[in-house]
Amino acid sequence: MDQNTRHLMEHLPYLRRYARALTGGPAQGDALVTRTLEWCLEDKGAQAGTDQTGADLSRGALYRHLNHLQDSAGQSATRVSRHPVEAALYSLDESDRRLYLLVNLEDLPLADAASVLEMPPEEAVERLNRARERVRDRLTATILIVEDDAIIAFDLAETVRGMGHTVCGNAATMDEALALAAEHNPTLALMDIRLAEGDNGIEVARELRRQRFLPVIFVTAFPDELSKRGLEHLGPVIPKPFTREQIEQAITRAVFTPHPEEAKMALGPH
């Protein structure tokens, strides 16, 4: 293996990672990398770090070439994803998405990423800040708490806010929960099973599921009730007493894991 080939192979894992994110899929990304490597290795006598014309073959230059190949083919990344993070990135303008990927995924300094995209550094700063804010907003969950114990509800709310998410309200009964859900359209509910006025969180979860799909995490002193009724599919269970770490982990899994109903809606009919 000559020096130039070794130089390219060092960059290969980064190129594949970026190309897959750029195109929206592993097969498309790997095909783009293959075309880039073919372009780079046309002249076996090239010096390490340059192509046959002496052009720069640094990692940044290779990213630039991947972008040019993608654009010249008239292709764009698949704009639908089952994963919330990818969906948030696809909501960005394409140049902003590439800037975000180069800085946050590929760990390029902002000035280098701006150079790859042939973008003035001052503009890159503004666009990256805007992209980060938009992604952050898209990944902020609106969480409904259904809990009749005020102290526990307060603790749950503090945990949710500490993670950067929003609490749309706390309900102690089924009627309150359904009203808050209709008003705020939450993305997740933390649900006790035994509620005020004899209401049951399982029935609340079933009604919310009937009206529209809403992920639910049950936080309860009666963790066996779901399994006894064969209703484990309604959501994971965290037994009381709980730790904040348990709540944080469960919320993170719920927010960043696509759900079958949402995936079907995003992908549309086959």
Order of alpha helices (4+ residues) and beta strands (2+ residues): alpha-alpha-alpha-alpha-alpha-alpha-alpha-beta-alpha-beta-alpha-beta-alpha-beta-alpha-beta-alpha-alpha
